Amino acid sequence: MHYELREEVYWANMELHIQKLAIYTWGNASGIDREAGIIAIKPSGLAYEELRPEMIVLVDLEGKVVDGELKPSSDTATHIELYRAFVKVGGVVHTHSPHATAWAQARQPLPCYGTTHADYFHGEVPVTTMLTDAEIDGDYEAETGKAIVKKFREAGLKPEEMPAVLSAGHGPFTWGKNAEEAVCNAVVLEEAARMAMMTEGICRQAEAIPGKLLDKHFLRKHGPGAYYGQGEEHV
């Protein structure tokens, strides 16, 4: 059942481990079949060395397991909230990668200091507000997702232009058109976070790059007139 989706999500999770964004049982990647309303996600608490494609759990958009013998990730409800709100998203990733998580723990947005960042994220990566005691005591994982969605709506951000967020006190979430792209964005986010920390270590008064340069780098890859790369015919 959904063998290709399970395989895709399996390799996405393994890539998180290979890239050292997720150690032990930390982190998770998921993908969705929009037409069927089925999400494939890593099992909860399972070490990456033990993971196999057939172990990837299938759930519906209500969080009910529709196929699989293991419990889905404890972060499943967060993924579901993102899939519900961001209808163009096909894959979601959550990690505790150290540099991006450090920004989340500091409750600070990640500034766009250079073009490396701008190639993937159209501006500073936002940080959510800290959850209230009632939200933590309630449906915690779902509330985490709702806080992300709320931040994007209040800030007028488009998830396709900003495929990442820092969950305050928690860690980063990224997404993309599929699980593979969501992992790519997680890798880039971690590097951008690391470089931003180095930049501030050199100059505490460092400034974000000008909007003109930000737009140039983001839009040449993602805009309507994008010209970076070889084009779809060579993919």
C-alpha positions as CSV (number, residue, x, y, z in Angstrom):
1,M,0.0,0.0,0.0
2,H,1.5,3.3,-1.2
3,Y,4.9,1.6,-1.7
4,E,6.4,4.5,-3.7
5,L,5.4,7.0,-1.1
6,R,6.8,4.8,1.7
7,E,10.1,4.4,-0.2
8,E,10.4,8.2,-0.8
9,V,9.8,8.9,2.9
10,Y,12.1,6.2,4.0
11,W,15.0,7.7,2.0
12,A,14.1,11.2,3.2
13,N,14.5,10.0,6.8
14,M,17.7,8.2,6.0
15,E,19.1,11.4,4.3
16,L,18.4,13.3,7.5
17,H,20.6,10.8,9.4
18,I,23.3,10.7,6.7
19,Q,23.5,14.5,6.8
20,K,23.8,14.4,10.6
21,L,20.7,16.5,11.0
22,A,19.1,13.7,13.1
23,I,20.9,11.5,15.5
24,Y,19.6,8.5,17.6
25,T,15.8,8.7,17.2
26,W,15.6,12.5,16.7
27,G,13.8,14.0,13.8
28,N,11.3,12.8,11.2
29,A,10.3,13.3,7.6
30,S,6.9,12.7,6.0
31,G,5.3,12.9,2.6
32,I,1.7,13.1,1.5
33,D,-0.5,11.7,-1.3
34,R,-2.9,14.6,-1.6
35,E,-5.4,12.8,-3.8
36,A,-5.7,9.9,-1.4
37,G,-5.3,12.1,1.7
38,I,-2.6,9.7,3.1
39,I,0.5,10.8,4.9
40,A,3.6,8.5,5.2
41,I,5.8,9.3,8.3
42,K,8.6,7.8,10.3
43,P,7.6,5.5,13.3
44,S,8.0,7.0,16.7
45,G,11.3,6.4,18.6
46,L,12.8,4.1,16.0
47,A,16.5,4.3,15.4
48,Y,17.5,5.1,11.8
49,E,19.7,2.0,11.7
50,E,16.6,-0.1,12.3
51,L,14.3,1.7,9.8
52,R,13.0,-0.1,6.7
53,P,10.6,1.2,4.0
54,E,7.9,-1.2,5.1
55,M,8.0,0.3,8.6
56,I,7.0,3.8,7.4
57,V,3.5,4.4,8.9
58,L,0.5,5.6,6.8
59,V,-2.0,7.9,8.5
60,D,-5.0,9.9,7.3
61,L,-5.4,13.6,7.8
62,E,-7.2,12.9,11.1
63,G,-4.1,11.1,12.4
64,K,-5.7,7.7,12.2
65,V,-3.3,4.9,11.2
66,V,-4.5,3.3,8.0
67,D,-1.6,0.9,7.5
68,G,1.4,-0.1,9.6
69,E,2.1,-2.0,12.7
70,L,4.2,0.7,14.5
71,K,3.1,4.0,16.1
72,P,3.6,7.0,13.9
73,S,6.0,9.8,15.0
74,S,4.9,11.8,18.1
75,D,5.1,14.9,15.8
76,T,2.5,13.6,13.4
77,A,-0.1,16.1,14.5
78,T,2.2,18.9,13.8
79,H,2.8,17.6,10.2
80,I,-0.9,17.3,9.8
81,E,-1.6,20.9,10.7
82,L,1.0,22.0,8.2
83,Y,-0.4,19.8,5.4
84,R,-3.9,21.1,6.1
85,A,-2.9,24.8,6.0
86,F,-0.2,24.7,3.4
87,V,-2.0,23.0,0.5
88,K,1.0,23.1,-1.9
89,V,3.3,21.3,0.5
90,G,4.1,17.6,-0.3
91,G,6.7,16.9,2.3
92,V,7.5,18.0,5.9
93,V,10.7,17.6,7.9
94,H,11.4,18.2,11.6
95,T,14.9,18.0,13.1
96,H,16.9,19.1,16.1
97,S,19.9,20.1,14.0
98,P,22.2,22.1,16.4
99,H,22.6,25.5,14.8
100,A,19.0,25.9,13.6
101,T,17.8,24.6,17.0
102,A,20.0,27.1,18.8
103,W,18.2,30.0,17.0
104,A,14.8,28.4,18.0
105,Q,15.9,28.1,21.6
106,A,17.0,31.7,21.6
107,R,13.6,32.5,20.2
108,Q,15.2,34.6,17.5
109,P,14.4,34.7,13.8
110,L,17.2,33.7,11.5
111,P,18.4,36.9,9.6
112,C,19.3,36.7,5.9
113,Y,22.9,37.9,5.9
114,G,23.8,36.6,2.5
115,T,22.9,35.1,-0.8
116,T,23.4,31.5,0.3
117,H,20.4,32.0,2.6
118,A,18.5,34.0,-0.1
119,D,18.8,31.2,-2.6
120,Y,16.3,29.2,-0.6
121,F,14.5,31.4,1.9
122,H,12.9,34.7,0.8
123,G,13.9,36.7,3.9
124,E,14.5,36.0,7.5
125,V,13.3,32.6,8.7
126,P,10.6,33.4,11.3
127,V,10.3,32.1,14.8
128,T,7.0,31.3,16.4
129,T,5.7,32.6,19.8
130,M,6.2,30.3,22.8
131,L,3.2,28.1,23.5
132,T,1.1,28.9,26.5
133,D,0.8,26.5,29.4
134,A,-2.7,25.6,28.2
135,E,-1.5,24.8,24.7
136,I,1.3,22.6,26.2
137,D,-1.1,20.8,28.4
138,G,-3.6,20.4,25.6
139,D,-2.9,18.8,22.2
140,Y,0.7,19.8,22.3
141,E,1.8,18.6,18.9
142,A,-1.2,20.0,17.1
143,E,-0.8,23.3,18.9
144,T,2.8,23.4,17.7
145,G,1.6,23.2,14.1
146,K,-1.1,25.8,14.7
147,A,1.5,28.2,16.1
148,I,3.5,27.8,12.9
149,V,0.4,28.4,10.7
150,K,-0.6,31.4,12.9
151,K,2.8,33.0,12.5
152,F,2.7,32.7,8.7
153,R,-0.8,34.1,8.5
154,E,0.0,37.1,10.8
155,A,3.3,37.8,9.0
156,G,1.7,37.4,5.6
157,L,4.3,34.8,4.7
158,K,3.9,32.4,1.8
159,P,5.0,28.8,2.6
160,E,6.4,28.3,-0.9
161,E,8.6,31.4,-0.5
162,M,9.6,30.6,3.1
163,P,9.8,26.8,3.4
164,A,11.1,26.8,7.0
165,V,10.2,28.0,10.5
166,L,11.8,27.9,13.9
167,S,9.5,26.6,16.6
168,A,10.3,28.6,19.7
169,G,12.2,26.5,22.3
170,H,11.8,23.4,20.1
171,G,13.5,23.3,16.7
172,P,13.2,23.8,13.0
173,F,10.5,22.5,10.6
174,T,11.0,22.6,6.8
175,W,8.8,21.6,3.9
176,G,8.8,21.3,0.1
177,K,7.0,19.9,-2.9
178,N,7.9,16.4,-1.7
179,A,9.9,14.8,1.2
180,E,13.2,15.0,-0.7
181,E,12.9,18.8,-1.2
182,A,11.9,19.2,2.5
183,V,15.1,17.5,3.5
184,C,17.1,19.7,1.1
185,N,15.6,22.7,2.8
186,A,16.5,21.3,6.2
187,V,20.1,20.8,5.2
188,V,20.3,24.4,3.8
189,L,18.6,25.8,6.9
190,E,21.2,24.2,9.2
191,E,24.0,25.7,7.1
192,A,22.4,29.1,6.9
193,A,22.0,29.1,10.7
194,R,25.6,28.1,11.2
195,M,26.9,30.8,8.9
196,A,24.7,33.4,10.6
197,M,26.2,32.5,13.9
198,M,29.7,32.8,12.5
199,T,28.7,36.2,10.9
200,E,27.5,37.6,14.2
201,G,30.7,36.3,15.8
202,I,32.7,38.4,13.4
203,C,30.4,41.4,13.5
204,R,27.7,41.8,16.1
205,Q,26.2,44.7,14.1
206,A,25.9,42.6,10.9
207,E,23.0,43.7,8.7
208,A,20.7,41.7,6.5
209,I,21.5,41.9,2.8
210,P,19.6,44.6,0.8
211,G,16.1,43.6,-0.5
212,K,17.2,44.0,-4.1
213,L,20.0,41.4,-3.7
214,L,17.6,39.1,-1.7
215,D,15.0,39.2,-4.4
216,K,17.6,38.6,-7.2
217,H,18.9,35.5,-5.7
218,F,15.6,34.0,-4.6
219,L,13.7,34.8,-7.8
220,R,16.4,33.6,-10.2
221,K,15.8,30.2,-8.7
222,H,12.1,30.3,-7.7
223,G,10.5,33.2,-9.6
224,P,8.4,33.2,-12.7
225,G,11.4,34.0,-14.8
226,A,13.8,31.7,-13.0
227,Y,16.9,30.9,-15.0
228,Y,19.1,29.1,-12.5
229,G,19.9,25.4,-13.4
230,Q,19.2,23.5,-16.6
231,G,15.4,23.6,-16.7
232,E,12.8,20.8,-16.5
233,E,13.8,19.3,-19.9
234,H,17.2,18.4,-18.4
235,V,15.8,17.0,-15.1
